[in-house]
Amino acid sequence: MKSLKNSVQLIGRLGNNPEVKTFDSGKKMATFSMATNETYYNNKGEKVTDTQWHNIVLWGKKVDIADQYLQKGSEIALEGKLINRSYEKEGQKKYITEITANDFLMLGKKE
């Protein structure tokens, strides 16, 4: 159970193409948004779909795979961990929650 302390598993679709950055050290990072949907029926019997958006970050060799094969609308399953960070912009502190993915699996049909 030790590995469950900070573990996230999601299946969803990319909201945008991966944006790849290469740092001076040669290390690569990719970022993209991902939507997950939950469908349920409310107390009136109406079908409701709740969409949640997640900020995803990839590092290392997975970046090249994501850059080559993933695009807006691609369905993937991923496993990673939650990361909370903050920064200052125009004197105000901003907070961000991201998911740093350790691994992902491409789902859906081959194109």
C-alpha positions in Angstrom: 0.0 0.0 0.0 3.0 2.3 0.2 2.7 3.2 -3.5 -0.9 4.4 -2.9 0.1 7.4 -0.9 0.0 9.8 -3.9 -1.3 7.9 -6.9 -3.6 9.0 -9.7 -5.1 6.9 -12.5 -7.2 8.5 -15.2 -8.7 7.7 -18.5 -9.7 10.6 -20.7 -9.1 12.6 -23.9 -6.5 15.3 -24.6 -7.9 18.8 -24.8 -4.9 20.1 -26.8 -1.8 18.8 -28.6 1.2 18.2 -26.2 3.4 21.3 -25.9 7.1 20.2 -25.7 9.8 22.2 -24.1 13.5 21.3 -24.2 15.7 22.8 -21.4 19.4 23.8 -21.7 20.3 20.6 -19.9 18.7 18.6 -22.7 15.8 17.4 -20.4 12.4 17.4 -22.1 9.0 18.2 -20.7 5.5 17.9 -22.3 2.3 19.5 -21.0 -1.3 19.1 -22.1 -4.8 19.2 -20.7 -6.9 16.1 -20.3 -10.7 15.8 -19.9 -12.4 13.0 -17.9 -16.1 12.5 -17.9 -18.5 11.1 -15.3 -22.1 10.4 -16.3 -24.9 10.0 -13.8 -28.6 10.5 -13.4 -29.8 13.3 -11.2 -32.8 13.1 -8.9 -35.1 14.1 -11.8 -33.9 11.1 -13.8 -32.0 13.3 -16.2 -28.7 12.1 -17.6 -25.9 14.5 -16.5 -22.3 14.4 -17.8 -19.7 16.1 -15.5 -16.4 17.0 -17.2 -13.2 17.6 -15.2 -10.1 19.1 -16.7 -6.6 18.1 -15.6 -3.2 19.6 -16.3 -0.7 16.8 -17.2 3.1 17.0 -17.2 5.4 14.4 -18.8 9.2 14.1 -18.4 11.9 12.1 -20.1 11.5 9.5 -22.9 7.7 9.6 -22.6 7.8 13.1 -24.1 9.1 11.9 -27.5 6.3 9.3 -27.7 3.6 11.8 -26.7 5.0 14.4 -29.2 4.9 11.8 -32.0 1.6 10.0 -31.4 -0.7 12.1 -29.2 -2.9 14.9 -30.4 -6.0 16.8 -29.3 -8.8 14.2 -28.9 -6.5 11.2 -28.3 -7.8 8.8 -25.6 -5.2 7.7 -23.1 -5.0 6.0 -19.7 -2.3 7.4 -17.4 -0.8 6.8 -14.0 1.0 9.5 -12.0 1.0 11.6 -8.9 -0.5 15.0 -7.8 1.8 17.9 -7.6 0.8 21.3 -6.0 2.9 24.3 -6.7 2.6 28.1 -6.5 4.1 31.1 -8.2 3.7 34.9 -8.1 2.2 36.9 -10.9 1.8 40.7 -10.7 2.2 40.5 -6.9 -0.5 37.8 -6.4 0.2 34.2 -5.5 -1.3 31.7 -7.9 -1.7 28.0 -7.1 -1.6 25.1 -9.6 -2.5 21.4 -9.3 -0.9 19.2 -11.9 -0.6 15.5 -12.5 3.0 14.3 -13.3 2.5 11.2 -15.3 4.8 8.3 -14.8 3.3 6.2 -17.6 0.5 6.4 -20.1 -1.2 4.0 -22.5 -2.7 5.0 -25.8 -6.3 3.8 -26.2 -8.7 3.8 -29.1 -8.3 2.9 -32.7 -5.1 3.0 -34.7 -5.1 5.9 -37.2 
